[in-house]
Amino acid sequence: MGHGGVTLLELLMVLAIIGILAALGISSYLRWAQRAQVDAAVAEVQRIVTQAKARVRTTNQDITLRVDTAARTITLIQAAGYSAVFPVGASSLGLCQRTVVGGSETCTATTTVTLKAPFGTLATDLLFTVSLPSVSRDAYLLGPTALLKVVTP
């Protein structure tokens, strides 16, 4: 006749399996959460650039985007006295002017860029890099149209 319980060995095996699955699930969740946070920061950069372009079109005046990498903010400045500071939720924020010569790409770090009236155009391509400790996204502002393209590795 059988006894109706579980042995200590069976209980330990179940707990070990649950522990392994939990460890895998938590690490996957943390990676997903960091990717989502970086994607939200890139969306914020996109919203700020869109707002700047709209302001250039409505006021017909140039607007300057100033990136503060230490404070992780983007400031919009316009000659008419308009100024607005927007925080970007990332541990690192960078901006560089991108040039391609003969198939070779170079990126020169910068902190300010001007969107020109009347349409909010740029003189060169720009590269915003938004990152957290283990996840990074690049957002390109492409040339005269200032079209934003996000690159995900």
N, C-alpha and C positions, 0 to 999 in steps of 0.2 A: 504494500500500500504506500502511495506517495505522500509526501508532506507538502502542504500548500503555501510555502513561502519562497522567497528568493534568497539565493546565497549571497554572501558578502562579495564574492568574486564577480557575480553577475551585476550587482549594484555598482561596483567600482568600474567595470567595463562600460556601463551606460554613462556614468559620470565622466569618464575619460573621453568618450565619443562626443558628448555634449560640450565638454570643454574645448575640444579641437574645433568643432563647428562654430562655437562662439568666437574663438580667437580669429578664425578666418573671416567670419562675418563682421567683426568689429574693425579689422584692418581695412576691409573693402569699404565699409561705411565711412571710415575716416578719410580715405582717398576720395570717395565720391563727394563728401562734404567739402573738402578743400577745392576740388574741381568746380563745384557749384559756387563757392565763394569767389573764386577767380573769375568765373563766367559772369557773376553779378557785378564785379568790379569793372570788367570790360564793358558790360552793358551800361554802366554808369559813365564811363569815358565816352561811349557812343552817344549817350543822352546829352552830355555836356557839349560835345562837338556839334551835335544837331542844334542845340539851343544857341550856340555861338553863331552858327551859319544863319539861323533864322533871325537873330538880332542884327547881323550885318545886312541882310536883305531888307528888314523893316526900317532900319535907321540910315541905310546907305553910308555907313561909316565903317572903317576897318576896326577889327577887334583883335586884341592880343591874348593868346593863351599862355599863361605862365605856369610851368610845372615846378612845384616844390617837392623834390624827391625826399627830403628829410621829413617833412610834415605829411607827405603823401596827399597833396591837394593840387587842384587845378584852379587857377584864378583867371577869370575873364575880366579884361580891362578895356574900356573904350574911352576915347577922347572926351566924350560928352559927360564925363564924370561917373559913368557906370562902372561898377566893380562888384564882382561876386566870387566867393570862394566856395569850392565844392570839394569835400573830402572823398577820397577813393579808398574803398575797403580792401587794401592789400598790404602786404609787408614790404613790397618794393614796387616803385613806379619809375619808369624811365622813358625818356623821349630822345629820339635822334633823327637827324635829317639823312635820308637814304638816297644814295646815288648809285646808279649802275653805269659803269663805263667798260665797254668791251666785254660784257658778260661777267665782270667782276663787281661785286656789290660792296660798297663801303657805307658805314654808318657813323656820322659825326654827332656826338652827344651835344644836346642843346637844352635850354630850359625855357626858351620863349619862341613862339611862332605867331605870325600874323595872318589872319584870314582877311583877304582883300575885298573891299566893296567893288561892285554892287552884289556879287553872288557868293561871297565867302570862299574864294578860291585860294589855293596855295601855290607858292613858287616851286616847291619840291615835294617829293614824297616824304612822309613822316612815318616813323615806327614807334608806337607806344608799346612798352613791355610792362605787363602787369603780372606780378608773381607773389606766391606764398612760398614757404620753405621747400615744398616738394613739387609744386605745380606752377607752370608759367604759361601765359598766353601772349601772343603778339597781335596787335591791331594795327594795320597799315592804313594811313590816310593817303590815298593815291592822288597825287598831282593836282592839276587845275580844278578837278571836280570835287576834291576833298571827300571822295567816296571812301567809306570805312569798310575794310575787309578784315575779318578776324581769322587768324590762323590757329588751328588747334593741332598739336602734335599727335 
